[in-house]
Amino acid sequence: MSAFLETIQTRKPDPNHPLITIAIPVRNPDEQVFAECLRSLQNQPLFPYCEIVIIDSSSRPVKTYETFKDILLIFPLTRKNVSGARQDALDHARGEVIVGIDCDCVAEPNWLEKILTPLDREKGFMAAMGYNLPGVEGWISDWFQEAYEGWLFYVSAEIEGTRYMFTLDTKNYAVYTDIARSIGFDDDLRAGEDHDFATRFRRAGQHIVYAPDAKVKHVHRQTLGQLLRQQGWHGFGYGQTVVKNNLDIYCRRPFRHTVKQGVIFLCFPIFLLKLAIEYRKGKWEGVRNYFASWLITYRFQLGMIRGMAHQGGRAYLKKRFLSDIFSRFPDARIDPL
């Protein structure tokens, strides 16, 4: 058991002095999913020790607030972007630990206890990240979520039984509030604020550890158009973060991937051959998933190039192009875990 959970055992719940702040940025949510999210939080055994801080930037009334108004602290967004919402939540948090979840996520039973279990100041485990499940099965978002979780695991490292994470996901994480405030979220970033926060967090000497049993279901965008728009912004935010923090992430080479995918598509027989291979593997579902994943990846890479141009200008973009194509970028770095 973590030192923080031991602290909880020694105290009685006090609504005026909560030990845990659950932070949720909200913007025009799906009412049904949002209500399910809040019910899943109410059912957590540690909920009596919590406060729920909502940072709202909705352009329309949110009906779910009326049902759960007795357990919510609702504040308007005072900054910009979702990163600004996360910083606003830090400003309002009264808990010793802040836990993040999004309004389109549903927590599994005992999620709170499991996301808090690794936290330990004495060991330097100042933040923890959980595991995200697809909320709806049978669409490309399932594949995308699994691929993303695989990438997170790939860029982590296990040392003496503890898995240290390279980044974190702000829809399923926990961090000591005072440490998070000392790092802060950058509201100039339109997306990718979690990776930027994690990079600066680790450079400050703090550790992010994995809590694979802390699971939430993430209800993804369920149309291809929604996924493409989402991935475009994710790529944009990732590109901004790479420039801002001077990172050379070898598994993210946007120019190389864009050129490669463009050649495959232009050489249509090769593309048809790939589709035929996927059809033999998974029939039409395999074809659909391959084509959708190709589009989503392409959109992400283009978004990343746009984000790098926005943050670093043409000079940086030229430098990055040489890095991607010729594997040469001497000024960048990959931070150690």
C-alpha positions in Angstrom: 0.0 0.0 0.0 1.3 3.5 -0.9 2.1 6.1 1.7 -0.8 8.2 0.5 -3.4 5.4 1.0 -2.0 4.8 4.5 -2.6 8.5 5.2 -6.2 8.1 4.1 -6.7 5.2 6.5 -5.7 7.4 9.4 -8.2 10.2 8.7 -12.0 10.5 8.6 -13.7 12.0 5.5 -14.0 15.8 5.7 -15.8 17.6 2.8 -14.0 20.8 3.8 -10.6 19.3 3.6 -10.7 16.6 0.9 -7.6 14.5 0.4 -8.4 13.8 -3.3 -9.4 16.2 -6.0 -11.0 14.7 -9.1 -10.5 17.1 -12.0 -12.7 16.9 -15.1 -12.6 19.4 -18.0 -16.1 19.6 -19.6 -17.1 21.0 -23.0 -20.5 20.1 -24.5 -20.4 16.5 -23.3 -22.5 13.6 -24.3 -25.0 13.8 -21.5 -25.5 10.0 -21.1 -21.8 9.2 -21.1 -21.1 12.1 -18.7 -23.8 10.9 -16.3 -22.3 7.4 -16.4 -18.9 8.9 -15.7 -20.1 10.7 -12.6 -22.0 7.7 -11.3 -18.8 5.6 -11.7 -17.0 8.1 -9.5 -19.8 8.1 -6.9 -19.5 4.4 -6.6 -15.7 4.5 -5.8 -15.1 3.3 -2.2 -12.7 6.3 -1.7 -15.3 8.8 -2.9 -16.0 10.2 0.6 -12.4 11.5 0.6 -12.9 13.4 -2.7 -14.1 16.6 -4.3 -15.0 16.8 -8.0 -13.8 20.0 -9.7 -15.4 20.7 -13.0 -13.9 23.2 -15.4 -16.6 24.1 -17.8 -16.2 25.7 -21.3 -19.5 24.4 -22.8 -21.4 26.6 -25.3 -24.7 25.1 -24.2 -26.3 24.1 -20.8 -25.2 20.8 -19.4 -28.3 19.0 -18.1 -26.2 16.4 -16.1 -25.1 19.1 -13.7 -28.6 19.3 -12.2 -28.6 15.6 -11.4 -25.2 15.7 -9.7 -25.1 19.3 -8.4 -24.6 18.2 -4.8 -21.3 16.6 -5.5 -19.8 19.0 -8.0 -17.7 22.2 -7.8 -18.2 23.9 -11.1 -16.0 26.7 -12.3 -15.8 28.4 -15.7 -12.7 28.1 -17.9 -10.6 31.2 -17.3 -7.7 30.3 -19.6 -7.8 28.7 -23.1 -7.7 25.2 -24.5 -8.0 22.0 -22.6 -4.5 22.6 -21.1 -5.9 25.8 -19.6 -8.8 23.8 -18.1 -6.3 21.4 -16.4 -4.4 24.4 -15.0 -7.6 26.0 -13.8 -8.4 22.7 -12.0 -5.0 22.9 -10.3 -5.8 26.4 -9.1 -9.1 25.2 -7.5 -7.9 21.9 -6.1 -8.0 21.5 -2.3 -6.8 17.8 -2.2 -3.3 16.6 -1.5 -3.6 14.6 -4.7 -5.3 15.5 -8.0 -6.7 12.8 -10.1 -7.7 13.4 -13.7 -10.4 11.8 -15.8 -12.3 13.1 -18.9 -16.0 13.6 -19.2 -16.2 10.9 -21.9 -14.6 8.2 -19.7 -16.1 5.8 -17.2 -14.1 4.5 -14.3 -13.9 0.8 -13.5 -14.7 -0.3 -9.9 -11.9 0.6 -7.4 -10.2 2.8 -10.0 -9.4 5.5 -7.5 -7.6 3.1 -5.1 -5.6 1.5 -7.9 -4.5 4.8 -9.5 -3.4 6.1 -6.1 -1.6 2.9 -5.0 1.8 3.6 -6.6 2.1 7.2 -5.2 4.9 7.5 -2.7 6.9 10.7 -1.9 9.7 8.8 -0.2 10.3 6.7 -3.3 10.0 9.7 -5.7 6.8 8.2 -7.3 5.0 11.5 -7.7 2.6 10.6 -10.5 0.9 7.5 -11.8 -0.8 6.7 -15.0 -3.5 4.0 -15.5 -4.8 1.9 -18.4 -7.5 3.0 -20.8 -10.0 0.7 -22.4 -12.1 1.3 -25.5 -15.6 2.3 -24.4 -17.4 0.8 -27.5 -16.3 -2.2 -29.4 -16.4 -2.9 -33.1 -14.8 0.2 -34.6 -11.4 1.6 -35.5 -11.2 3.5 -32.2 -10.7 0.1 -30.6 -7.7 -0.6 -32.7 -6.4 3.0 -32.1 -6.7 2.7 -28.3 -4.9 -0.6 -28.3 -2.1 0.7 -30.6 -1.7 3.8 -28.3 -1.5 1.7 -25.2 1.1 -0.5 -26.9 3.1 2.6 -27.8 3.0 3.8 -24.2 4.3 0.5 -23.0 7.0 0.5 -25.7 8.5 3.8 -24.6 8.5 2.8 -20.9 11.0 0.8 -18.9 10.7 -1.7 -16.0 13.3 -1.3 -13.2 13.2 -3.6 -10.2 9.5 -4.4 -10.7 8.3 -0.8 -11.2 7.4 0.4 -14.7 8.5 4.0 -15.3 6.6 5.9 -17.9 7.9 8.3 -20.6 4.7 10.2 -20.7 1.2 10.2 -19.1 -2.4 10.4 -20.2 -4.4 13.1 -18.4 -7.7 11.2 -18.7 -6.4 8.6 -16.3 -3.7 9.8 -13.9 -2.9 10.9 -10.4 -0.2 13.4 -9.1 0.6 15.1 -5.9 -1.0 18.5 -6.2 1.9 20.6 -5.0 4.3 19.0 -7.5 1.8 19.4 -10.3 1.5 23.1 -9.5 5.2 23.6 -9.6 5.2 22.2 -13.1 1.9 23.6 -14.5 0.1 23.1 -17.8 0.9 25.3 -20.8 -2.4 26.8 -22.1 -0.7 27.9 -25.3 -0.8 24.2 -26.4 -4.0 23.3 -28.3 -3.4 19.6 -27.6 -0.6 17.3 -26.3 -0.5 19.1 -23.0 -0.1 15.8 -21.2 3.1 14.9 -23.0 4.5 18.4 -22.5 3.6 18.2 -18.8 5.2 14.8 -18.5 8.4 15.9 -20.2 8.9 18.9 -17.9 7.8 16.7 -14.9 10.6 14.2 -15.6 13.2 16.9 -16.3 12.4 18.3 -12.8 13.5 14.9 -11.4 10.1 13.4 -10.7 9.0 9.9 -11.7 5.8 8.7 -13.4 4.9 5.1 -12.7 2.4 2.7 -14.3 -0.8 1.5 -12.6 -2.1 -1.0 -15.1 -5.0 -2.1 -12.9 -6.4 1.4 -12.7 -8.7 1.2 -15.7 -11.2 3.6 -17.3 -13.3 3.1 -20.4 -12.8 5.8 -23.0 -15.8 6.4 -25.3 -14.0 7.4 -28.5 -15.3 9.4 -31.5 -17.4 6.9 -33.3 -17.3 8.3 -36.9 -14.3 8.4 -39.2 -14.7 12.1 -39.7 -14.6 12.7 -35.9 -11.6 10.5 -35.5 -9.8 12.3 -38.4 -10.4 15.7 -36.8 -9.3 14.4 -33.4 -6.1 13.0 -34.7 -5.3 16.1 -36.6 -5.4 18.1 -33.4 -3.5 15.4 -31.5 -0.8 15.6 -34.1 -0.8 19.4 -34.0 -0.3 19.3 -30.2 2.4 16.6 -30.4 4.3 18.7 -33.0 4.1 21.8 -30.7 5.5 19.7 -27.8 8.3 18.3 -29.8 9.5 21.7 -30.8 9.0 23.3 -27.4 10.9 20.6 -25.5 13.5 19.9 -28.2 12.6 16.3 -28.5 13.6 13.8 -31.2 11.1 11.0 -30.8 12.4 8.3 -33.2 9.1 6.5 -33.4 7.4 9.7 -34.7 9.0 10.9 -38.0 6.2 12.8 -39.6 7.9 13.6 -42.9 9.2 10.1 -43.4 5.8 8.6 -42.6 3.9 11.1 -44.8 6.2 10.4 -47.8 6.0 6.6 -47.2 2.2 6.6 -47.0 1.9 8.9 -49.9 4.0 6.7 -52.1 1.9 3.6 -51.1 -1.3 5.4 -52.0 0.1 6.8 -55.3 1.4 3.4 -56.3 -2.2 2.2 -56.2 -1.3 -1.5 -57.1 0.7 -1.7 -53.9 -2.2 -0.2 -51.9 -4.6 -2.7 -53.5 -2.1 -5.5 -52.6 -2.1 -4.4 -49.0 -5.9 -4.3 -49.0 -6.0 -7.8 -50.4 -3.7 -9.1 -47.7 -5.9 -7.5 -45.0 -9.0 -9.0 -46.6 -7.4 -12.5 -46.4 -6.6 -11.8 -42.7 -9.9 -10.3 -41.5 -12.3 -10.1 -44.5 -14.0 -6.7 -45.0 -13.5 -5.7 -41.4 -9.7 -6.0 -41.9 -9.9 -3.9 -45.1 -12.0 -1.2 -43.3 -9.7 -1.0 -40.3 -6.5 -0.9 -42.5 -7.9 1.9 -44.7 -9.2 3.9 -41.6 -5.9 3.5 -39.7 -4.1 4.6 -42.8 -6.2 7.8 -43.0 -5.9 8.5 -39.2 -2.1 8.0 -39.2 -1.8 10.3 -42.2 -3.9 12.9 -40.6 -1.9 12.7 -37.4 1.4 13.2 -39.3 0.1 16.2 -41.2 -1.2 17.7 -38.0 2.2 17.2 -36.4 3.9 19.0 -39.3 1.5 21.9 -38.8 2.1 22.0 -35.1 5.9 22.0 -35.6 5.6 24.8 -38.1 3.3 26.8 -35.8 5.7 26.4 -32.8 9.1 26.5 -34.5 8.7 28.2 -37.9 10.2 27.4 -41.2 13.8 27.1 -40.0 12.8 24.3 -37.5 10.6 22.6 -40.1 13.6 22.4 -42.5 15.8 21.0 -39.8 13.2 18.5 -38.8 12.8 17.4 -42.4 16.5 16.6 -42.7 16.2 14.7 -39.4 13.3 12.6 -40.5 14.6 11.8 -44.0 18.3 11.4 -43.2 18.1 10.3 -39.5 20.2 13.3 -38.4 19.1 15.8 -35.8 22.1 16.5 -33.5 20.6 19.2 -31.4 17.6 17.2 -30.1 17.4 14.7 -27.3 15.4 11.9 -25.9 15.0 12.3 -22.2 16.1 9.3 -20.0 13.4 7.6 -17.9 
